[in-house]
C-alpha cells in the first residue's frame, strides 16, 4: 500500500464527534503498551503520527487517523492499566462497546496482542465481545522480532487457544521494528474495506 496522505483528525469521546464522511473504519484494540501506536505508524510509514507514549493508559479517547482519504484507523484507549480509575475504566468500556455495537462504518477490528505473552483476561473479553457483536476481526501479534523465528508458531498457537479464536479470523504476525506483516495486514484491511 502506497501512502500518499495521513492525518490525525480528532480525539473523540462521544458519537456526535465521530467523522461523518462515511469512510470505512478499522479500529485497534489492545492492552496498554501493546504497540498500537507503533503499528499505526508502521502501517502508514510515518514516524510519529500516532503518538507513542512511555506512559501506559495515556490514550483516553478514540483517536481517528485518516489515510489516503479512503479509510480511518481508530485507536481505542489501551485497557488493563492499573493506574486508570475504576470509573474511568467503566467509561472507556461504555464508549468502546457503544462504538463496536453501533458504528456502521466499522469494517474490521484489529485485536492487537503482544506475541511474547498469552492473551490477558481483558484480551479474551474483548475478543468475545467482538464475536458477540459479529464484528469482523483480525488478530495482530505484535513484537514478533522479540521472539526467535523458530518459536513463532508455538506463540501463535497459545494466542489462538487462549482466545478460542474463530479459525476464519485472520492472524497476522507483525513487527513495527522490521516491518514484518505490514503488507499482509494491508491486504486484510483492503479486503475488509472492499478496495
N, CA, C and O atoms as a DFTB+ gen file, in Angstrom:
780 C
 N C O
     1  1       0.847      -1.201       0.000
     2  2       0.000       0.000       0.000
     3  2       0.882       1.250       0.000
     4  3       1.705       1.440       0.896
     5  1       0.700       2.098      -1.013
     6  2       1.451       3.354      -1.083
     7  2       0.649       4.424      -0.340
     8  3      -0.496       4.716      -0.686
     9  1       1.269       4.994       0.677
    10  2       0.574       6.010       1.482
    11  2       0.922       7.390       0.935
    12  3       2.086       7.791       0.925
    13  1      -0.094       8.106       0.483
    14  2       0.156       9.452      -0.049
    15  2      -0.247      10.531       0.956
    16  3       0.249      11.657       0.907
    17  1      -1.158      10.170       1.871
    18  2      -1.605      11.173       2.842
    19  2      -2.080      10.489       4.121
    20  3      -2.791       9.485       4.072
    21  1      -1.686      11.033       5.248
    22  2      -2.200      10.512       6.528
    23  2      -2.259      11.665       7.513
    24  3      -1.303      12.428       7.658
    25  1      -3.400      11.781       8.190
    26  2      -3.613      12.912       9.101
    27  2      -4.318      12.456      10.363
    28  3      -5.194      11.592      10.332
    29  1      -3.916      13.059      11.480
    30  2      -4.684      12.900      12.725
    31  2      -5.907      13.811      12.587
    32  3      -5.769      14.983      12.239
    33  1      -7.107      13.273      12.861
    34  2      -8.330      14.061      12.642
    35  2      -8.934      14.552      13.952
    36  3      -9.149      15.752      14.122
    37  1      -9.210      13.635      14.881
    38  2      -9.885      14.050      16.118
    39  2      -9.701      12.991      17.200
    40  3      -9.570      11.802      16.909
    41  1      -9.695      13.443      18.450
    42  2      -9.841      12.545      19.600
    43  2     -11.288      12.662      20.038
    44  3     -11.704      13.698      20.558
    45  1     -12.052      11.605      19.829
    46  2     -13.493      11.669      20.083
    47  2     -13.849      10.897      21.341
    48  3     -13.273       9.845      21.618
    49  1     -14.803      11.425      22.105
    50  2     -15.304      10.686      23.266
    51  2     -16.793      10.358      23.127
    52  3     -17.311       9.483      23.821
    53  1     -17.480      11.075      22.217
    54  2     -18.920      10.834      22.041
    55  2     -19.231      10.605      20.565
    56  3     -18.555      11.151      19.694
    57  1     -20.260       9.792      20.281
    58  2     -20.597       9.503      18.879
    59  2     -20.795      10.742      18.015
    60  3     -20.481      10.727      16.825
    61  1     -21.318      11.820      18.609
    62  2     -21.550      13.022      17.783
    63  2     -20.238      13.673      17.332
    64  3     -20.245      14.558      16.476
    65  1     -19.107      13.232      17.911
    66  2     -17.809      13.785      17.480
    67  2     -17.165      12.944      16.376
    68  3     -16.178      13.365      15.772
    69  1     -17.715      11.768      16.112
    70  2     -17.105      10.905      15.099
    71  2     -17.237      11.558      13.721
    72  3     -18.204      12.277      13.469
    73  1     -16.282      11.316      12.835
    74  2     -16.386      11.880      11.479
    75  2     -17.665      11.407      10.786
    76  3     -18.163      10.313      11.050
    77  1     -18.182      12.251       9.898
    78  2     -19.462      11.920       9.249
    79  2     -19.301      11.736       7.740
    80  3     -20.286      11.779       7.004
    81  1     -18.063      11.530       7.273
    82  2     -17.878      11.401       5.819
    83  2     -18.028       9.965       5.316
    84  3     -17.787       9.683       4.142
    85  1     -18.432       9.050       6.222
    86  2     -18.797       7.673       5.853
    87  2     -17.654       6.829       5.282
    88  3     -17.900       5.807       4.642
    89  1     -16.413       7.247       5.509
    90  2     -15.289       6.390       5.098
    91  2     -15.275       5.149       5.988
    92  3     -15.677       5.222       7.149
    93  1     -14.816       4.004       5.458
    94  2     -14.733       2.809       6.301
    95  2     -13.727       3.010       7.438
    96  3     -12.762       3.762       7.308
    97  1     -13.976       2.319       8.552
    98  2     -13.115       2.470       9.730
    99  2     -12.536       1.119      10.145
   100  3     -13.219       0.095      10.145
   101  1     -11.252       1.157      10.496
   102  2     -10.540      -0.011      11.017
   103  2     -10.141       0.374      12.448
   104  3      -9.364       1.307      12.648
   105  1     -10.673      -0.344      13.434
   106  2     -10.391       0.016      14.831
   107  2      -9.305      -0.892      15.403
   108  3      -9.150      -2.041      14.988
   109  1      -8.560      -0.352      16.360
   110  2      -7.489      -1.111      17.011
   111  2      -7.745      -1.164      18.504
   112  3      -7.929      -0.132      19.150
   113  1      -7.756      -2.377      19.050
   114  2      -7.919      -2.557      20.493
   115  2      -6.771      -3.400      21.004
   116  3      -6.240      -4.248      20.286
   117  1      -6.388      -3.161      22.255
   118  2      -5.332      -3.967      22.862
   119  2      -4.952      -3.397      24.210
   120  3      -5.355      -2.293      24.578
   121  1      -4.169      -4.174      24.937
   122  2      -3.691      -3.724      26.244
   123  2      -2.844      -2.463      26.076
   124  3      -2.299      -2.197      25.005
   125  1      -2.750      -1.701      27.156
   126  2      -1.811      -0.579      27.169
   127  2      -0.416      -1.134      26.897
   128  3      -0.054      -2.205      27.386
   129  1       0.353      -0.397      26.118
   130  2       1.749      -0.776      25.845
   131  2       1.920      -1.961      24.904
   132  3       2.996      -2.556      24.845
   133  1       0.865      -2.310      24.165
   134  2       0.963      -3.468      23.275
   135  2       1.561      -3.080      21.915
   136  3       1.934      -3.938      21.115
   137  1       1.642      -1.765      21.678
   138  2       2.263      -1.294      20.437
   139  2       1.282      -0.867      19.355
   140  3       1.591      -0.957      18.167
   141  1       0.074      -0.391      19.765
   142  2      -0.920       0.036      18.769
   143  2      -0.445       1.257      17.980
   144  3      -0.567       1.303      16.756
   145  1       0.097       2.243      18.696
   146  2       0.561       3.468      18.011
   147  2       1.710       3.145      17.051
   148  3       1.751       3.650      15.929
   149  1       2.634       2.305      17.499
   150  2       3.765       1.922      16.630
   151  2       3.257       1.178      15.401
   152  3       3.787       1.341      14.303
   153  1       2.226       0.361      15.596
   154  2       1.651      -0.393      14.486
   155  2       1.043       0.566      13.456
   156  3       1.267       0.423      12.254
   157  1       0.267       1.549      13.946
   158  2      -0.317       2.542      13.031
   159  2       0.789       3.272      12.280
   160  3       0.722       3.425      11.060
   161  1       1.809       3.725      13.014
   162  2       2.907       4.469      12.381
   163  2       3.604       3.634      11.312
   164  3       3.968       4.155      10.258
   165  1       3.792       2.331      11.577
   166  2       4.462       1.457      10.598
   167  2       3.555       1.236       9.388
   168  3       4.030       1.221       8.253
   169  1       2.252       1.065       9.626
   170  2       1.325       0.858       8.502
   171  2       1.321       2.058       7.554
   172  3       1.258       1.895       6.335
   173  1       1.390       3.265       8.126
   174  2       1.310       4.466       7.266
   175  2       2.687       5.054       6.953
   176  3       2.802       6.086       6.293
   177  1       3.750       4.359       7.453
   178  2       5.132       4.784       7.193
   179  2       5.398       6.231       7.624
   180  3       6.026       7.015       6.911
   181  1       4.894       6.547       8.818
   182  2       5.180       7.849       9.423
   183  2       5.771       7.586      10.791
   184  3       5.328       6.680      11.497
   185  1       6.765       8.369      11.170
   186  2       7.435       8.123      12.451
   187  2       6.527       8.348      13.657
   188  3       6.416       7.492      14.535
   189  1       5.879       9.515      13.685
   190  2       5.187       9.897      14.925
   191  2       3.784      10.436      14.732
   192  3       3.354      11.295      15.503
   193  1       3.054       9.964      13.734
   194  2       1.694      10.492      13.590
   195  2       0.855      10.037      14.780
   196  3       0.219      10.847      15.454
   197  1       0.863       8.713      15.031
   198  2       0.209       8.208      16.246
   199  2       1.263       8.312      17.341
   200  3       2.338       7.721      17.242
   201  1       0.946       9.064      18.376
   202  2       1.960       9.311      19.408
   203  2       2.128       8.099      20.305
   204  3       1.183       7.632      20.940
   205  1       3.352       7.607      20.340
   206  2       3.634       6.505      21.255
   207  2       3.948       7.135      22.605
   208  3       4.560       8.200      22.679
   209  1       3.532       6.480      23.643
   210  2       3.710       7.060      24.972
   211  2       4.464       6.102      25.870
   212  3       4.230       4.894      25.856
   213  1       5.375       6.665      26.654
   214  2       6.068       5.819      27.629
   215  2       5.169       5.658      28.858
   216  3       5.468       4.888      29.770
   217  1       4.066       6.402      28.857
   218  2       3.130       6.340      29.979
   219  2       1.899       5.556      29.549
   220  3       1.034       6.100      28.863
   221  1       1.802       4.274      29.944
   222  2       0.651       3.475      29.515
   223  2      -0.656       4.101      29.988
   224  3      -0.696       4.811      30.993
   225  1      -1.717       3.823      29.246
   226  2      -3.032       4.343      29.639
   227  2      -3.244       5.787      29.244
   228  3      -4.198       6.424      29.692
   229  1      -2.349       6.317      28.395
   230  2      -2.407       7.731      28.025
   231  2      -3.590       8.033      27.091
   232  3      -4.271       9.046      27.255
   233  1      -3.827       7.160      26.124
   234  2      -4.947       7.386      25.196
   235  2      -6.249       7.185      25.948
   236  3      -6.501       6.105      26.481
   237  1      -7.084       8.231      25.994
   238  2      -8.334       8.106      26.739
   239  2      -9.537       8.458      25.880
   240  3     -10.647       8.632      26.384
   241  1      -9.304       8.558      24.585
   242  2     -10.400       8.809      23.651
   243  2     -10.237       7.846      22.477
   244  3      -9.317       7.028      22.448
   245  1     -11.144       7.957      21.517
   246  2     -10.953       7.252      20.253
   247  2     -10.201       8.202      19.329
   248  3     -10.735       9.239      18.936
   249  1      -8.972       7.856      18.983
   250  2      -8.162       8.717      18.118
   251  2      -8.340       8.302      16.660
   252  3      -8.084       7.157      16.288
   253  1      -8.783       9.254      15.849
   254  2      -9.065       8.999      14.435
   255  2      -7.909       9.474      13.555
   256  3      -7.468      10.618      13.659
   257  1      -7.422       8.580      12.684
   258  2      -6.383       8.913      11.710
   259  2      -6.919       8.597      10.321
   260  3      -7.350       7.473      10.064
   261  1      -6.896       9.578       9.426
   262  2      -7.400       9.353       8.061
   263  2      -6.220       9.069       7.129
   264  3      -5.218       9.785       7.133
   265  1      -6.364       8.007       6.331
   266  2      -5.272       7.577       5.460
   267  2      -5.741       7.571       4.004
   268  3      -6.742       6.943       3.659
   269  1      -4.982       8.297       3.147
   270  2      -5.251       8.320       1.696
   271  2      -6.695       8.696       1.355
   272  3      -7.196       8.327       0.292
   273  1      -7.363       9.424       2.247
   274  2      -8.764       9.812       2.013
   275  2      -9.657       8.598       1.733
   276  3     -10.699       8.723       1.088
   277  1      -9.236       7.406       2.229
   278  2     -10.036       6.213       1.911
   279  2     -10.408       5.382       3.131
   280  3     -11.304       4.541       3.052
   281  1      -9.740       5.601       4.253
   282  2     -10.012       4.775       5.434
   283  2      -9.572       5.529       6.693
   284  3      -8.640       6.332       6.659
   285  1     -10.254       5.257       7.788
   286  2      -9.813       5.760       9.087
   287  2      -9.254       4.607       9.912
   288  3      -9.809       3.508       9.911
   289  1      -8.157       4.861      10.614
   290  2      -7.744       3.997      11.711
   291  2      -8.272       4.639      12.981
   292  3      -8.100       5.839      13.193
   293  1      -8.917       3.842      13.830
   294  2      -9.492       4.360      15.073
   295  2      -8.799       3.636      16.224
   296  3      -8.997       2.439      16.436
   297  1      -7.986       4.384      16.958
   298  2      -7.191       3.807      18.041
   299  2      -7.962       3.914      19.357
   300  3      -8.252       5.011      19.835
   301  1      -8.292       2.744      19.936
   302  2      -9.014       2.711      21.216
   303  2      -8.058       2.996      22.379
   304  3      -6.846       2.825      22.242
   305  1      -8.603       3.432      23.527
   306  2      -7.770       3.502      24.733
   307  2      -7.252       2.095      25.067
   308  3      -7.982       1.111      24.944
   309  1      -5.992       2.013      25.490
   310  2      -5.456       0.713      25.926
   311  2      -6.178       0.276      27.189
   312  3      -6.535       1.107      28.025
   313  1      -6.392      -1.018      27.327
   314  2      -7.082      -1.489      28.535
   315  2      -6.129      -2.252      29.441
   316  3      -5.013      -2.600      29.055
   317  1      -6.604      -2.501      30.663
   318  2      -5.831      -3.322      31.588
   319  2      -4.741      -2.577      32.318
   320  3      -3.836      -3.195      32.880
   321  1      -4.812      -1.239      32.321
   322  2      -3.752      -0.499      33.014
   323  2      -4.233      -0.072      34.401
   324  3      -5.233       0.634      34.533
   325  1      -3.518      -0.503      35.415
   326  2      -3.985      -0.386      36.801
   327  2      -4.196       1.050      37.282
   328  3      -5.068       1.300      38.114
   329  1      -3.398       2.002      36.761
   330  2      -3.477       3.363      37.311
   331  2      -4.720       4.127      36.857
   332  3      -5.017       5.201      37.379
   333  1      -5.441       3.573      35.887
   334  2      -6.679       4.228      35.450
   335  2      -7.765       3.864      36.454
   336  3      -7.927       2.693      36.800
   337  1      -8.503       4.859      36.920
   338  2      -9.511       4.598      37.963
   339  2     -10.623       3.683      37.449
   340  3     -10.845       3.556      36.245
   341  1     -11.309       3.054      38.394
   342  2     -12.388       2.118      38.047
   343  2     -13.475       2.839      37.237
   344  3     -13.989       2.314      36.250
   345  1     -13.808       4.051      37.681
   346  2     -14.840       4.840      36.983
   347  2     -14.410       5.099      35.542
   348  3     -15.190       4.950      34.601
   349  1     -13.131       5.494      35.401
   350  2     -12.598       5.793      34.066
   351  2     -12.653       4.544      33.177
   352  3     -13.002       4.617      31.999
   353  1     -12.300       3.400      33.771
   354  2     -12.332       2.140      33.016
   355  2     -13.748       1.811      32.557
   356  3     -13.958       1.345      31.437
   357  1     -14.724       2.061      33.445
   358  2     -16.123       1.793      33.074
   359  2     -16.566       2.706      31.937
   360  3     -17.292       2.282      31.038
   361  1     -16.122       3.971      31.981
   362  2     -16.458       4.915      30.913
   363  2     -15.844       4.474      29.588
   364  3     -16.499       4.518      28.546
   365  1     -14.563       4.040      29.636
   366  2     -13.908       3.517      28.427
   367  2     -14.732       2.372      27.869
   368  3     -15.021       2.309      26.674
   369  1     -15.110       1.451      28.783
   370  2     -15.854       0.252      28.393
   371  2     -17.144       0.614      27.679
   372  3     -17.470       0.044      26.637
   373  1     -17.884       1.577      28.253
   374  2     -19.160       2.001      27.647
   375  2     -18.915       2.640      26.273
   376  3     -19.628       2.369      25.307
   377  1     -17.883       3.498      26.215
   378  2     -17.575       4.203      24.964
   379  2     -17.219       3.199      23.867
   380  3     -17.688       3.312      22.734
   381  1     -16.385       2.215      24.217
   382  2     -15.946       1.226      23.233
   383  2     -17.093       0.301      22.839
   384  3     -17.260      -0.027      21.664
   385  1     -17.876      -0.113      23.822
   386  2     -18.995      -1.009      23.493
   387  2     -20.003      -0.316      22.573
   388  3     -20.498      -0.913      21.618
   389  1     -20.296       0.944      22.871
   390  2     -21.229       1.713      22.027
   391  2     -20.687       1.793      20.601
   392  3     -21.423       1.606      19.632
   393  1     -19.396       2.074      20.491
   394  2     -18.773       2.186      19.169
   395  2     -18.885       0.850      18.422
   396  3     -19.342       0.810      17.280
   397  1     -18.467      -0.239      19.071
   398  2     -18.475      -1.564      18.433
   399  2     -19.895      -1.968      18.024
   400  3     -20.108      -2.531      16.950
   401  1     -20.853      -1.674      18.894
   402  2     -22.228      -2.114      18.673
   403  2     -22.923      -1.291      17.579
   404  3     -23.674      -1.840      16.773
   405  1     -22.674       0.016      17.552
   406  2     -23.498       0.912      16.728
   407  2     -22.820       1.506      15.499
   408  3     -23.500       2.059      14.635
   409  1     -21.509       1.406      15.401
   410  2     -20.803       2.139      14.341
   411  2     -20.839       1.380      13.013
   412  3     -20.118       0.401      12.821
   413  1     -21.683       1.846      12.113
   414  2     -21.835       1.148      10.827
   415  2     -20.564       1.198       9.989
   416  3     -20.302       0.291       9.198
   417  1     -19.779       2.248      10.160
   418  2     -18.558       2.398       9.349
   419  2     -17.458       1.408       9.748
   420  3     -16.495       1.218       9.005
   421  1     -17.598       0.778      10.919
   422  2     -16.568      -0.172      11.387
   423  2     -16.567      -1.408      10.483
   424  3     -17.538      -2.163      10.455
   425  1     -15.483      -1.605       9.755
   426  2     -15.396      -2.726       8.807
   427  2     -14.511      -3.855       9.322
   428  3     -14.655      -5.004       8.903
   429  1     -13.591      -3.524      10.235
   430  2     -12.658      -4.535      10.736
   431  2     -12.072      -4.071      12.060
   432  3     -11.697      -2.910      12.223
   433  1     -12.003      -5.006      13.003
   434  2     -11.380      -4.712      14.287
   435  2     -10.041      -5.437      14.333
   436  3      -9.975      -6.648      14.120
   437  1      -8.981      -4.694      14.611
   438  2      -7.677      -5.320      14.843
   439  2      -7.541      -5.521      16.345
   440  3      -7.530      -4.553      17.106
   441  1      -7.438      -6.775      16.774
   442  2      -7.180      -7.063      18.179
   443  2      -5.674      -7.270      18.296
   444  3      -5.129      -8.260      17.808
   445  1      -5.014      -6.320      18.951
   446  2      -3.548      -6.288      18.970
   447  2      -3.040      -6.956      20.242
   448  3      -3.379      -6.549      21.353
   449  1      -2.222      -7.988      20.059
   450  2      -1.738      -8.775      21.198
   451  2      -0.217      -8.894      21.118
   452  3       0.336      -9.200      20.062
   453  1       0.446      -8.650      22.236
   454  2       1.900      -8.808      22.324
   455  2       2.212     -10.303      22.233
   456  3       1.825     -11.086      23.100
   457  1       2.909     -10.674      21.181
   458  2       3.159     -12.087      20.894
   459  2       3.960     -12.800      21.984
   460  3       3.929     -14.026      22.090
   461  1       4.670     -12.020      22.785
   462  2       5.523     -12.642      23.815
   463  2       4.723     -13.216      24.976
   464  3       5.226     -14.044      25.736
   465  1       3.463     -12.770      25.112
   466  2       2.655     -13.179      26.270
   467  2       1.332     -13.788      25.829
   468  3       0.795     -13.435      24.779
   469  1       0.819     -14.693      26.626
   470  2      -0.529     -15.217      26.362
   471  2      -1.527     -14.064      26.508
   472  3      -1.291     -13.149      27.296
   473  1      -2.633     -14.093      25.767
   474  2      -3.644     -13.029      25.905
   475  2      -4.128     -12.907      27.353
   476  3      -4.269     -13.903      28.063
   477  1      -4.379     -11.667      27.769
   478  2      -4.866     -11.401      29.124
   479  2      -6.374     -11.658      29.182
   480  3      -7.017     -11.888      28.158
   481  1      -6.925     -11.614      30.400
   482  2      -8.389     -11.742      30.556
   483  2      -9.109     -10.663      29.754
   484  3     -10.150     -10.911      29.146
   485  1      -8.533      -9.457      29.763
   486  2      -9.145      -8.348      29.013
   487  2      -9.142      -8.627      27.509
   488  3     -10.107      -8.308      26.815
   489  1      -8.046      -9.228      27.003
   490  2      -7.983      -9.584      25.583
   491  2      -9.087     -10.578      25.234
   492  3      -9.771     -10.438      24.221
   493  1      -9.246     -11.591      26.099
   494  2     -10.254     -12.630      25.859
   495  2     -11.648     -12.014      25.882
   496  3     -12.489     -12.324      25.039
   497  1     -11.883     -11.135      26.859
   498  2     -13.168     -10.454      26.987
   499  2     -13.466      -9.626      25.730
   500  3     -14.568      -9.673      25.184
   501  1     -12.462      -8.873      25.290
   502  2     -12.634      -8.036      24.095
   503  2     -12.935      -8.901      22.871
   504  3     -13.812      -8.569      22.073
   505  1     -12.212     -10.003      22.727
   506  2     -12.433     -10.880      21.578
   507  2     -13.857     -11.447      21.599
   508  3     -14.526     -11.493      20.567
   509  1     -14.315     -11.878      22.778
   510  2     -15.662     -12.449      22.877
   511  2     -16.742     -11.397      22.629
   512  3     -17.793     -11.704      22.067
   513  1     -16.483     -10.167      23.044
   514  2     -17.371      -9.040      22.750
   515  2     -17.523      -8.859      21.248
   516  3     -18.629      -8.725      20.725
   517  1     -16.362      -8.857      20.556
   518  2     -16.359      -8.659      19.099
   519  2     -17.146      -9.766      18.404
   520  3     -17.889      -9.513      17.455
   521  1     -16.976     -10.991      18.885
   522  2     -17.699     -12.122      18.302
   523  2     -19.204     -11.977      18.571
   524  3     -20.034     -12.253      17.705
   525  1     -19.532     -11.538      19.789
   526  2     -20.931     -11.351      20.177
   527  2     -21.627     -10.362      19.236
   528  3     -22.780     -10.557      18.850
   529  1     -20.901      -9.294      18.875
   530  2     -21.487      -8.271      18.000
   531  2     -21.192      -8.526      16.508
   532  3     -21.448      -7.672      15.660
   533  1     -20.653      -9.708      16.212
   534  2     -20.354     -10.084      14.814
   535  2     -19.466      -9.085      14.085
   536  3     -19.689      -8.783      12.912
   537  1     -18.466      -8.579      14.781
   538  2     -17.541      -7.632      14.156
   539  2     -16.404      -8.424      13.494
   540  3     -15.749      -9.223      14.163
   541  1     -16.161      -8.218      12.199
   542  2     -15.031      -8.885      11.552
   543  2     -13.737      -8.530      12.294
   544  3     -13.470      -7.360      12.567
   545  1     -12.942      -9.549      12.615
   546  2     -11.783      -9.341      13.492
   547  2     -10.526      -9.952      12.889
   548  3     -10.557     -11.041      12.316
   549  1      -9.422      -9.229      13.031
   550  2      -8.097      -9.747      12.668
   551  2      -7.229      -9.674      13.919
   552  3      -7.132      -8.624      14.553
   553  1      -6.604     -10.785      14.269
   554  2      -5.717     -10.818      15.444
   555  2      -4.312     -10.462      14.977
   556  3      -3.736     -11.154      14.137
   557  1      -3.763      -9.383      15.522
   558  2      -2.423      -8.948      15.128
   559  2      -1.459      -9.219      16.286
   560  3      -1.615      -8.678      17.380
   561  1      -0.469     -10.060      16.024
   562  2       0.507     -10.445      17.052
   563  2       1.748      -9.576      16.890
   564  3       2.561      -9.803      15.994
   565  1       1.889      -8.580      17.759
   566  2       2.996      -7.621      17.627
   567  2       4.260      -8.124      18.324
   568  3       4.252      -9.119      19.049
   569  1       5.352      -7.385      18.068
   570  2       6.664      -7.625      18.699
   571  2       7.239      -8.989      18.306
   572  3       7.947      -9.628      19.084
   573  1       6.916      -9.423      17.072
   574  2       7.409     -10.709      16.574
   575  2       8.940     -10.733      16.527
   576  3       9.558     -11.791      16.652
   577  1       9.541      -9.550      16.343
   578  2      11.017      -9.505      16.264
   579  2      11.686      -9.837      17.590
   580  3      12.887     -10.105      17.634
   581  1      10.906      -9.820      18.680
   582  2      11.480     -10.099      20.010
   583  2      11.515     -11.602      20.320
   584  3      12.003     -12.018      21.371
   585  1      10.984     -12.411      19.379
   586  2      10.911     -13.862      19.606
   587  2      11.672     -14.566      18.485
   588  3      11.543     -14.178      17.323
   589  1      12.472     -15.603      18.809
   590  2      13.163     -16.341      17.741
   591  2      12.147     -16.931      16.765
   592  3      11.100     -17.437      17.168
   593  1      12.472     -16.858      15.483
   594  2      11.561     -17.293      14.415
   595  2      11.039     -18.715      14.649
   596  3       9.874     -19.004      14.377
   597  1      11.894     -19.587      15.149
   598  2      11.523     -20.985      15.382
   599  2      10.416     -21.159      16.416
   600  3       9.795     -22.220      16.493
   601  1      10.168     -20.115      17.213
   602  2       9.140     -20.215      18.266
   603  2       7.839     -19.495      17.903
   604  3       6.887     -19.506      18.684
   605  1       7.794     -18.878      16.733
   606  2       6.608     -18.120      16.344
   607  2       5.338     -18.966      16.374
   608  3       4.332     -18.569      16.962
   609  1       5.394     -20.136      15.734
   610  2       4.193     -20.983      15.644
   611  2       3.645     -21.338      17.017
   612  3       2.435     -21.341      17.243
   613  1       4.567     -21.636      17.929
   614  2       4.157     -22.018      19.294
   615  2       3.417     -20.853      19.973
   616  3       2.381     -21.051      20.607
   617  1       3.965     -19.638      19.830
   618  2       3.348     -18.455      20.457
   619  2       1.986     -18.139      19.837
   620  3       1.042     -17.783      20.543
   621  1       1.893     -18.271      18.514
   622  2       0.617     -18.005      17.832
   623  2      -0.432     -19.024      18.284
   624  3      -1.597     -18.680      18.480
   625  1      -0.008     -20.279      18.446
   626  2      -0.925     -21.345      18.879
   627  2      -1.500     -21.014      20.267
   628  3      -2.695     -21.186      20.505
   629  1      -0.644     -20.541      21.173
   630  2      -1.093     -20.174      22.527
   631  2      -2.126     -19.043      22.442
   632  3      -3.145     -19.072      23.132
   633  1      -1.854     -18.055      21.594
   634  2      -2.781     -16.924      21.444
   635  2      -4.140     -17.402      20.923
   636  3      -5.183     -17.031      21.459
   637  1      -4.116     -18.222      19.880
   638  2      -5.377     -18.730      19.305
   639  2      -6.155     -19.560      20.324
   640  3      -7.369     -19.412      20.462
   641  1      -5.442     -20.432      21.035
   642  2      -6.124     -21.312      22.004
   643  2      -6.704     -20.516      23.166
   644  3      -7.824     -20.777      23.606
   645  1      -5.936     -19.539      23.666
   646  2      -6.407     -18.739      24.810
   647  2      -7.645     -17.936      24.433
   648  3      -8.582     -17.818      25.223
   649  1      -7.645     -17.387      23.225
   650  2      -8.794     -16.588      22.773
   651  2      -9.966     -17.462      22.340
   652  3     -11.087     -16.976      22.190
   653  1      -9.703     -18.767      22.137
   654  2     -10.689     -19.651      21.480
   655  2     -11.043     -19.028      20.130
   656  3     -12.213     -18.829      19.803
   657  1     -10.005     -18.728      19.361
   658  2     -10.165     -17.950      18.131
   659  2     -10.955     -18.701      17.071
   660  3     -10.802     -19.909      16.888
   661  1     -11.799     -17.955      16.385
   662  2     -12.538     -18.469      15.242
   663  2     -11.519     -18.740      14.126
   664  3     -10.776     -17.832      13.753
   665  1     -11.464     -19.962      13.586
   666  2     -10.462     -20.267      12.551
   667  2     -10.600     -19.411      11.294
   668  3      -9.669     -19.340      10.491
   669  1     -11.756     -18.755      11.115
   670  2     -11.937     -17.886       9.937
   671  2     -11.273     -16.522      10.112
   672  3     -11.081     -15.801       9.133
   673  1     -10.919     -16.160      11.349
   674  2     -10.288     -14.853      11.580
   675  2      -8.825     -14.882      11.147
   676  3      -8.093     -15.834      11.419
   677  1      -8.425     -13.812      10.466
   678  2      -7.013     -13.690      10.076
   679  2      -6.151     -13.507      11.316
   680  3      -6.557     -12.861      12.282
   681  1      -4.950     -14.087      11.274
   682  2      -3.942     -13.858      12.315
   683  2      -2.685     -13.385      11.592
   684  3      -2.161     -14.085      10.726
   685  1      -2.204     -12.196      11.949
   686  2      -1.033     -11.620      11.272
   687  2       0.063     -11.352      12.299
   688  3      -0.155     -10.658      13.293
   689  1       1.243     -11.912      12.044
   690  2       2.398     -11.583      12.893
   691  2       2.980     -10.271      12.399
   692  3       3.081     -10.033      11.196
   693  1       3.366      -9.413      13.355
   694  2       3.749      -8.046      12.982
   695  2       4.952      -7.584      13.795
   696  3       5.097      -7.924      14.969
   697  1       5.809      -6.806      13.147
   698  2       6.899      -6.146      13.876
   699  2       7.008      -4.711      13.388
   700  3       7.233      -4.462      12.204
   701  1       6.847      -3.771      14.311
   702  2       6.997      -2.351      13.967
   703  2       8.461      -2.019      13.706
   704  3       8.774      -1.025      13.050
   705  1       9.352      -2.857      14.223
   706  2      10.792      -2.638      14.028
   707  2      11.213      -3.032      12.611
   708  3      11.878      -2.260      11.920
   709  1      10.827      -4.229      12.183
   710  2      11.322      -4.755      10.908
   711  2      10.340      -4.582       9.755
   712  3      10.719      -4.705       8.590
   713  1       9.072      -4.294      10.080
   714  2       8.060      -4.179       9.027
   715  2       7.418      -5.514       8.670
   716  3       6.575      -5.582       7.775
   717  1       7.815      -6.573       9.368
   718  2       7.192      -7.882       9.139
   719  2       5.670      -7.762       9.286
   720  3       5.174      -7.189      10.256
   721  1       4.945      -8.308       8.314
   722  2       3.484      -8.345       8.415
   723  2       2.780      -7.114       7.872
   724  3       1.555      -7.111       7.752
   725  1       3.537      -6.056       7.538
   726  2       2.885      -4.816       7.088
   727  2       2.070      -5.045       5.817
   728  3       0.901      -4.665       5.751
   729  1       2.687      -5.669       4.801
   730  2       1.988      -5.890       3.533
   731  2       0.787      -6.813       3.725
   732  3      -0.286      -6.586       3.166
   733  1       0.991      -7.853       4.522
   734  2      -0.099      -8.812       4.765
   735  2      -1.283      -8.124       5.442
   736  3      -2.438      -8.356       5.084
   737  1      -0.977      -7.266       6.433
   738  2      -2.050      -6.586       7.159
   739  2      -2.799      -5.626       6.235
   740  3      -4.021      -5.510       6.323
   741  1      -2.078      -4.941       5.356
   742  2      -2.742      -4.065       4.384
   743  2      -3.656      -4.876       3.459
   744  3      -4.722      -4.401       3.068
   745  1      -3.238      -6.096       3.110
   746  2      -4.093      -6.959       2.281
   747  2      -5.419      -7.249       3.001
   748  3      -6.498      -7.168       2.414
   749  1      -5.302      -7.587       4.286
   750  2      -6.504      -7.897       5.086
   751  2      -7.398      -6.657       5.174
   752  3      -8.619      -6.751       5.045
   753  1      -6.779      -5.502       5.395
   754  2      -7.538      -4.243       5.537
   755  2      -8.235      -3.879       4.220
   756  3      -9.419      -3.542       4.221
   757  1      -7.509      -3.945       3.101
   758  2      -8.121      -3.551       1.825
   759  2      -9.246      -4.522       1.453
   760  3     -10.244      -4.123       0.853
   761  1      -9.080      -5.782       1.807
   762  2     -10.162      -6.748       1.563
   763  2     -11.395      -6.375       2.386
   764  3     -12.523      -6.446       1.900
   765  1     -11.161      -5.975       3.651
   766  2     -12.281      -5.633       4.547
   767  2     -13.037      -4.379       4.088
   768  3     -14.253      -4.281       4.255
   769  1     -12.298      -3.422       3.506
   770  2     -12.964      -2.168       3.109
   771  2     -13.404      -2.207       1.639
   772  3     -14.021      -1.271       1.130
   773  1     -13.067      -3.317       0.979
   774  2     -13.566      -3.522      -0.380
   775  2     -12.947      -2.637      -1.419
   776  3     -13.633      -2.189      -2.339
   777  1     -11.606      -2.358      -1.292
   778  2     -10.969      -1.556      -2.344
   779  2     -10.091      -2.429      -3.217
   780  3      -9.470      -1.936      -4.158
